[in-house]
Amino acid sequence: MIARSVAGPAPSRTSREHWIEGTSGPRWQPRLLLREQVCGRTGQRGHVLYVHGATFPSASSVLAKFGGKSWADALNDAGFGVFALDFAGYGGSERYPGMSLPADQSPPLGRASEAAEQIARAVALIRRRIGAEPLSIVAHSWGTIPAAIFATAYPESLCRLVLFGPILRRCVPHPKVSDAWSLVTIAAQHQRFTKDVPPRHGPVLEEPDFPDWAEAYLRSDPESLLRTPPAVQVPGGPSADVAAAWSGELPYDPAALRTAVMLVRGEWDSSSTAADVDWFAAALPPSLERKVVTIARATHLMHLERGRHELYETVNAFLHEANA
């Protein structure tokens, strides 16, 4: 593991990059980037690992500033140390070898079971840094699947599990995803960010900050500007996992969870519906601590929207309860 300090996003904050070294050969493991952000005596309330979703890495999510402040900043202000993992194929982490081949030459890359192993590697590094104390995981969208797989396998490592905008089981057949990878343009991202907002309602995305977000997103892939139009390459495994989950094949059993869990979704989120969350909550062990929250006037990307402050406060309060 190699740690490199870089300038923090504000004078009072410090950011570090930790490299989780990979392996070559038949048991290939990708080299992974784990980001850390602290502020002053941050960590007194505990530590949080953020797990990103299917199309953009941690720097475009928990570390992205909207209205001048990121969710990592808000977590620091609440007393938490923040770690954020880039899965293989995203951001600063190593790309799968199959991502250099045509998309139809490999099966979908980066499935949830592999991603759960990458979370385990990150948690092992974090616990070497902070001691043996359990930490919390906050996961978004597709990232909730590998996060939950990890939680069922290593309950002793966690004290809280937050699944926001979770991808959960449905029983409606969806076409299988077979491509190894896909390309995501800025126009496609913007359409995703706005499609669920009711037509007569004003925008909820922080539009003034979107151009800076888009520029940073393109920088997350060194080859994005070589494509026409510019686009970020992402592994196909997450899309395959989503299609499987919505077809009834969720790769873990909610009844196996042993960690206090929060389910939080946006009122207008079509990717994580009230029915999805109701099913999941009913499938949890009866005695397991759980909280279900709906953020009003919010979509699947609520952490980048005007309602994000309510999301921050709600999730941070749940995390605080672990140390109450």
JOTA-V900583 format. One record per pair of residues at least 24 apart in sequence whose C-alpha atoms are under 10 Angstrom apart, sorted by sequence separation. I is the first residue (numbers start at 1). J is the second residue. D is the distance in whole Angstrom. If there is no record, write none. Layout:
i:j:d
I:J:D
I:J:D
This chain:
i:j:d
13:37:7
14:38:5
15:39:9
34:58:9
35:59:9
48:72:9
132:156:10
133:157:8
134:158:5
135:159:6
136:160:5
137:161:5
138:162:5
139:163:5
140:164:5
141:165:5
142:166:7
143:167:8
144:168:9
186:210:10
190:214:9
13:38:6
14:39:6
33:58:10
58:83:9
59:84:8
132:157:8
133:158:8
134:159:6
135:160:7
136:161:6
137:162:6
138:163:6
139:164:6
140:165:6
141:166:5
142:167:6
186:211:9
189:214:9
246:271:10
254:279:10
255:280:9
269:294:10
12:38:9
13:39:4
14:40:8
37:63:9
58:84:6
59:85:9
88:114:9
120:146:10
133:159:9
134:160:9
135:161:9
136:162:8
137:163:8
138:164:8
139:165:9
140:166:6
141:167:5
142:168:9
254:280:7
255:281:10
257:283:10
258:284:9
267:293:10
268:294:9
269:295:10
12:39:6
13:40:7
36:63:10
48:75:8
57:84:9
58:85:6
59:86:8
87:114:9
88:115:8
116:143:9
119:146:8
120:147:9
123:150:10
139:166:8
140:167:9
141:168:9
186:213:10
187:214:9
253:280:9
254:281:8
255:282:9
256:283:9
257:284:7
258:285:8
260:287:10
261:288:8
262:289:9
263:290:8
264:291:8
265:292:8
266:293:9
267:294:6
268:295:9
272:299:9
273:300:10
291:318:8
9:37:9
11:39:9
12:40:7
35:63:9
47:75:9
48:76:10
57:85:8
58:86:6
87:115:7
115:143:8
116:144:10
118:146:9
119:147:7
186:214:6
189:217:10
254:282:9
255:283:6
256:284:8
257:285:7
260:288:6
261:289:7
262:290:6
263:291:6
264:292:6
265:293:7
266:294:6
267:295:6
268:296:8
269:297:9
271:299:9
272:300:7
290:318:10
8:37:8
10:39:9
13:42:10
47:76:9
57:86:6
58:87:9
86:115:10
87:116:10
116:145:8
117:146:8
185:214:9
186:215:9
242:271:10
254:283:6
255:284:5
256:285:7
258:287:9
259:288:7
260:289:5
261:290:5
262:291:5
263:292:5
264:293:5
265:294:5
266:295:5
267:296:5
268:297:7
269:298:7
270:299:8
271:300:7
1:31:10
3:33:10
8:38:9
45:75:10
56:86:9
57:87:8
88:118:8
112:142:8
115:145:9
116:146:5
117:147:10
119:149:10
120:150:7
127:157:9
246:276:10
253:283:8
254:284:5
255:285:5
258:288:7
259:289:8
260:290:6
261:291:7
262:292:6
263:293:6
264:294:6
265:295:6
266:296:6
267:297:6
268:298:6
269:299:4
270:300:7
1:32:10
3:34:10
4:35:10
5:36:10
8:39:9
45:76:9
56:87:10
57:88:10
60:91:9
87:118:7
112:143:8
115:146:6
116:147:6
119:150:7
120:151:10
186:217:8
253:284:9
254:285:8
255:286:9
257:288:8
258:289:9
259:290:9
260:291:8
261:292:9
262:293:8
263:294:8
264:295:7
265:296:9
266:297:7
267:298:5
268:299:5
269:300:5
3:35:10
43:75:10
46:78:10
47:79:9
48:80:7
49:81:9
50:82:7
51:83:9
52:84:8
57:89:9
58:90:9
59:91:8
86:118:9
87:119:8
112:144:9
113:145:9
114:146:8
115:147:8
116:148:8
117:149:9
118:150:9
119:151:10
185:217:10
186:218:8
266:298:4
267:299:6
268:300:8
269:301:8
42:75:9
43:76:8
45:78:8
46:79:7
47:80:5
48:81:6
49:82:6
50:83:6
51:84:6
52:85:7
53:86:10
54:87:10
57:90:6
58:91:8
59:92:9
85:118:9
86:119:10
112:145:6
113:146:6
116:149:6
117:150:8
120:153:9
124:157:9
185:218:9
255:288:9
265:298:8
266:299:5
267:300:9
269:302:9
38:72:9
39:73:8
42:76:6
44:78:9
45:79:5
46:80:5
47:81:5
48:82:5
49:83:5
50:84:5
51:85:6
52:86:7
53:87:9
56:90:7
57:91:5
58:92:9
85:119:8
111:145:10
112:146:5
113:147:10
115:149:9
116:150:5
120:154:8
123:157:8
184:218:10
265:299:8
266:300:6
268:302:10
37:72:7
38:73:9
41:76:9
42:77:8
43:78:9
44:79:6
45:80:5
46:81:6
47:82:6
48:83:6
49:84:6
50:85:7
51:86:8
52:87:8
55:90:8
56:91:8
57:92:8
87:122:10
111:146:8
112:147:9
115:150:9
116:151:9
123:158:9
265:300:7
266:301:8
267:302:10
36:72:9
37:73:8
39:75:10
40:76:9
41:77:10
42:78:8
43:79:6
44:80:7
45:81:8
46:82:9
47:83:8
48:84:8
49:85:7
50:86:9
51:87:8
54:90:9
57:93:9
86:122:10
112:148:10
113:149:7
265:301:9
266:302:6
38:75:9
39:76:6
40:77:9
42:79:5
43:80:5
44:81:8
85:122:7
112:149:8
113:150:9
116:153:9
120:157:9
265:302:8
266:303:10
37:75:10
38:76:6
39:77:8
41:79:8
42:80:5
43:81:5
52:90:10
84:122:9
85:123:10
112:150:10
37:76:8
38:77:9
40:79:9
41:80:9
42:81:5
43:82:8
83:122:9
185:224:9
39:79:8
41:81:9
42:82:9
83:123:9
184:224:9
38:79:9
39:80:9
40:81:10
183:224:9
266:307:9
38:80:8
39:81:8
185:227:10
187:229:9
37:80:9
38:81:5
39:82:10
83:126:8
185:228:9
186:229:9
187:230:10
188:231:9
37:81:6
38:82:7
183:227:9
185:229:7
186:230:8
187:231:9
36:81:8
37:82:5
38:83:9
184:229:10
185:230:6
186:231:7
266:311:9
36:82:6
37:83:7
184:230:9
185:231:4
186:232:9
265:311:9
35:82:8
36:83:4
37:84:9
183:230:9
184:231:5
185:232:6
264:311:8
35:83:5
36:84:6
183:231:6
184:232:5
185:233:9
34:83:7
35:84:5
36:85:9
81:130:10
182:231:9
183:232:5
184:233:6
34:84:6
35:85:6
182:232:8
183:233:5
184:234:7
264:314:9
33:84:8
34:85:5
35:86:8
182:233:6
183:234:6
264:315:8
33:85:6
34:86:6
181:233:7
182:234:6
183:235:9
262:314:10
263:315:10
32:85:8
33:86:6
34:87:9
84:137:10
181:234:6
182:235:6
183:236:9
262:315:8
9:63:9
32:86:7
33:87:8
81:135:10
82:136:10
83:137:9
84:138:10
180:234:9
181:235:4
182:236:6
32:87:7
33:88:9
82:137:10
180:235:6
181:236:4
182:237:10
9:65:9
31:87:9
32:88:6
54:110:10
80:136:10
87:143:10
179:235:9
180:236:5
181:237:8
262:318:8
30:87:9
31:88:7
32:89:9
33:90:9
35:92:10
179:236:6
180:237:7
181:238:10
182:239:9
261:318:9
262:319:9
30:88:6
32:90:9
33:91:8
34:92:9
178:236:8
179:237:8
181:239:9
260:318:10
261:319:10
10:69:10
29:88:9
30:89:9
32:91:9
33:92:6
34:93:8
177:236:7
178:237:9
180:239:10
260:319:10
9:69:9
13:73:8
32:92:7
33:93:5
177:237:8
179:239:9
180:240:10
9:70:10
31:92:9
32:93:4
33:94:8
177:238:9
178:239:9
179:240:9
31:93:6
32:94:6
177:239:7
178:240:7
260:322:9
10:73:9
13:76:9
30:93:7
31:94:5
32:95:9
176:239:9
177:240:5
9:73:9
30:94:6
31:95:9
51:115:10
176:240:6
177:241:8
18:83:10
29:94:9
30:95:7
31:96:10
175:240:9
176:241:9
177:242:9
17:83:9
30:96:7
174:240:10
176:242:9
177:243:7
15:82:10
16:83:9
17:84:10
18:85:10
29:96:9
30:97:10
176:243:6
177:244:9
15:83:10
28:96:10
51:119:8
174:242:9
175:243:7
176:244:7
28:97:10
50:119:10
108:177:7
109:178:10
174:243:6
175:244:9
49:119:9
107:177:9
108:178:6
109:179:8
110:180:9
173:243:8
174:244:7
197:267:10
198:268:8
107:178:6
108:179:5
109:180:5
110:181:9
172:243:9
173:244:8
174:245:9
175:246:10
176:247:9
196:267:10
197:268:7
22:94:9
106:178:8
107:179:6
108:180:4
109:181:7
170:242:10
172:244:10
173:245:9
174:246:7
175:247:9
196:268:6
197:269:9
19:92:9
20:93:9
21:94:10
49:122:9
105:178:10
106:179:7
107:180:5
108:181:6
169:242:9
170:243:10
171:244:10
172:245:9
173:246:7
174:247:6
195:268:10
196:269:6
19:93:9
49:123:8
104:178:7
105:179:8
106:180:5
107:181:9
108:182:10
167:241:9
168:242:8
169:243:10
170:244:9
171:245:8
172:246:6
173:247:4
174:248:9
195:269:10
196:270:7
17:92:10
103:178:9
104:179:5
105:180:7
106:181:9
167:242:7
169:244:8
170:245:6
171:246:6
172:247:5
173:248:8
195:270:9
196:271:9
62:138:10
103:179:5
104:180:6
105:181:10
167:243:10
168:244:10
169:245:5
170:246:4
171:247:5
172:248:7
49:126:9
102:179:9
103:180:5
104:181:8
168:245:6
169:246:5
170:247:6
171:248:5
48:126:10
62:140:10
102:180:8
103:181:5
167:245:7
168:246:7
169:247:7
170:248:5
171:249:8
47:126:9
61:140:9
101:180:9
102:181:9
103:182:7
167:246:8
169:248:5
170:249:8
47:127:10
101:181:9
103:183:10
168:248:9
169:249:7
170:250:9
99:180:7
100:181:10
168:249:9
169:250:6
98:180:7
99:181:6
168:250:7
169:251:9
47:130:8
98:181:8
99:182:9
167:250:9
168:251:10
46:130:9
96:180:10
29:114:10
96:181:10
32:118:8
47:133:9
48:134:10
49:135:7
50:136:9
51:137:7
52:138:9
53:139:8
54:140:9
55:141:10
168:254:10
31:118:10
43:130:9
46:133:8
47:134:8
48:135:6
49:136:6
50:137:6
51:138:6
52:139:6
53:140:5
54:141:7
55:142:9
29:117:10
30:118:9
34:122:7
46:134:8
47:135:5
48:136:5
49:137:5
50:138:5
51:139:4
52:140:6
53:141:5
54:142:6
29:118:9
32:121:9
33:122:9
34:123:10
46:135:7
47:136:6
48:137:6
49:138:6
50:139:6
51:140:6
52:141:8
53:142:5
54:143:7
32:122:8
36:126:9
46:136:8
47:137:9
48:138:7
49:139:8
50:140:8
51:141:9
52:142:8
53:143:5
34:125:9
51:142:9
52:143:5
53:144:8
213:304:10
34:126:9
51:143:6
52:144:8
53:145:9
89:181:9
146:238:10
50:143:9
51:144:8
145:238:9
204:297:8
205:298:9
203:297:10
204:298:7
205:299:9
210:304:9
51:146:9
52:147:10
142:237:10
143:238:8
146:241:10
204:299:9
209:304:9
51:147:7
142:238:6
145:241:8
161:257:10
201:297:9
205:301:8
50:147:10
141:238:10
142:239:8
145:242:9
161:258:10
162:259:10
166:263:7
204:301:10
205:302:8
207:304:10
20:118:9
160:258:10
161:259:6
162:260:9
163:261:7
164:262:8
165:263:8
166:264:8
204:302:9
205:303:9
206:304:7
207:305:9
142:241:8
153:252:10
159:258:9
160:259:6
161:260:6
162:261:6
163:262:6
164:263:6
165:264:6
166:265:7
198:297:9
205:304:6
206:305:5
207:306:10
21:121:10
142:242:7
145:245:9
152:252:8
158:258:9
159:259:6
160:260:5
161:261:5
162:262:5
163:263:5
164:264:5
165:265:5
197:297:8
204:304:9
205:305:4
206:306:6
20:121:8
141:242:9
149:250:10
151:252:10
152:253:8
155:256:10
158:259:7
159:260:7
160:261:6
161:262:6
162:263:6
163:264:6
164:265:6
165:266:7
197:298:8
204:305:5
205:306:6
206:307:10
20:122:7
149:251:7
150:252:10
152:254:8
155:257:8
156:258:9
157:259:9
158:260:9
159:261:9
160:262:8
161:263:9
162:264:8
163:265:9
164:266:9
196:298:9
197:299:7
203:305:9
204:306:6
205:307:9
19:122:10
142:245:10
148:251:9
149:252:6
152:255:9
153:256:9
154:257:10
155:258:6
156:259:9
168:271:9
169:272:10
196:299:6
203:306:9
204:307:8
205:308:10
18:122:9
148:252:7
149:253:9
152:256:6
153:257:9
154:258:9
155:259:6
165:269:7
167:271:7
168:272:7
195:299:9
196:300:8
204:308:10
20:125:8
145:250:8
146:251:9
148:253:9
149:254:9
151:256:9
152:257:5
153:258:10
154:259:10
155:260:10
165:270:9
166:271:8
167:272:6
168:273:9
170:275:9
194:299:8
195:300:10
196:301:10
19:125:10
145:251:8
146:252:9
148:254:8
151:257:7
152:258:7
165:271:7
166:272:6
167:273:9
169:275:10
170:276:7
193:299:8
194:300:9
18:125:9
145:252:8
149:256:9
150:257:10
151:258:8
152:259:8
165:272:5
166:273:9
168:275:10
169:276:7
192:299:10
193:300:8
194:301:9
18:126:10
148:256:10
149:257:9
151:259:7
164:272:9
165:273:8
168:276:6
169:277:9
192:300:9
193:301:6
148:257:8
167:276:8
168:277:7
170:279:9
192:301:8
193:302:9
48:158:10
166:276:9
167:277:9
169:279:8
48:159:10
148:259:10
166:277:8
168:279:9
169:280:8
193:304:9
48:160:9
49:161:10
50:162:10
51:163:10
53:165:10
165:277:9
168:280:7
193:305:9
46:159:10
48:161:10
53:166:10
148:261:10
53:167:10
166:280:10
115:237:10
114:237:9
115:238:9
136:259:9
138:261:10
1:125:8
110:234:9
111:235:9
113:237:10
136:260:10
137:261:10
138:262:9
140:264:10
141:265:10
109:234:9
110:235:6
111:236:8
112:237:7
136:261:10
140:265:10
91:217:9
109:235:5
110:236:7
111:237:4
112:238:7
55:182:10
91:218:10
93:220:10
108:235:7
109:236:5
110:237:5
111:238:6
55:183:9
56:184:9
91:219:8
92:220:7
108:236:5
109:237:5
110:238:7
111:239:9
112:240:9
113:241:10
162:290:10
164:292:10
55:184:7
91:220:5
92:221:8
107:236:8
108:237:4
109:238:8
110:239:10
111:240:8
112:241:7
142:271:10
160:289:10
161:290:9
162:291:9
163:292:10
164:293:9
165:294:10
90:220:7
91:221:6
92:222:10
106:236:10
107:237:8
108:238:8
109:239:10
110:240:9
111:241:7
112:242:10
141:271:8
160:290:10
164:294:10
90:221:8
91:222:9
108:239:8
109:240:9
110:241:9
141:272:8
89:221:9
103:235:10
108:240:7
56:189:9
103:236:9
107:240:10
108:241:9
55:189:9
99:233:8
165:299:8
166:300:9
99:234:8
165:300:6
99:235:7
164:300:8
165:301:8
98:235:9
99:236:10
164:301:10
165:302:8
95:233:10
96:234:10
113:251:8
164:302:9
165:303:10
66:205:9
67:206:8
95:234:9
96:235:8
112:251:8
113:252:10
164:303:9
66:206:7
95:235:9
66:207:9
67:208:9
68:209:9
91:232:10
66:208:9
67:209:7
90:232:9
66:209:6
90:233:8
91:234:10
65:209:8
66:210:8
89:233:8
90:234:7
64:209:10
89:234:6
90:235:8
66:212:10
88:234:9
89:235:6
65:212:9
66:213:9
88:235:8
89:236:10
164:311:9
64:212:10
65:213:8
87:235:10
64:213:7
164:315:9
61:213:9
64:216:9
163:315:10
60:213:7
64:217:10
162:315:7
59:213:10
60:214:9
162:316:10
60:216:7
61:217:10
162:318:9
59:216:8
60:217:6
161:318:10
162:319:9
59:217:8
60:218:10
160:318:8
161:319:9
141:300:8
160:319:7
57:217:8
60:220:9
140:300:9
141:301:9
159:319:9
160:320:10
56:217:7
59:220:8
140:301:9
160:321:9
55:217:10
56:218:10
58:220:10
159:321:10
160:322:7
57:220:8
140:303:9
159:322:7
56:220:8
159:323:9
56:232:9
55:232:8
56:233:10
57:234:10
138:315:9
55:233:9
56:234:8
55:234:6
54:234:8
55:235:8
54:235:8
55:236:10
138:319:9
54:236:9
137:319:9
54:237:9
55:238:9
136:319:7
54:238:5
55:239:9
135:319:10
53:238:8
54:239:7
136:322:9
54:241:10
135:322:10
54:242:9
71:303:8
70:303:9
71:304:9
70:304:9
78:312:10
74:309:9
78:313:9
80:316:9
66:303:9
67:304:10
71:308:8
75:312:8
79:316:9
66:304:7
67:305:10
70:308:10
71:309:9
74:312:7
75:313:9
78:316:7
64:303:10
65:304:9
66:305:8
67:306:9
74:313:9
78:317:9
80:319:9
61:301:9
64:304:8
66:306:9
71:311:9
72:312:10
75:315:9
80:320:9
62:303:8
71:312:7
75:316:7
78:319:10
79:320:9
61:303:8
62:304:9
66:308:9
70:312:10
71:313:10
74:316:8
78:320:9
61:304:8
60:304:9
75:319:10
71:316:10
48:319:9
47:319:9
46:319:9
45:319:9
46:320:8
45:320:7
45:321:10
46:322:9
45:322:9
46:323:8
45:323:7
44:323:10
45:324:9
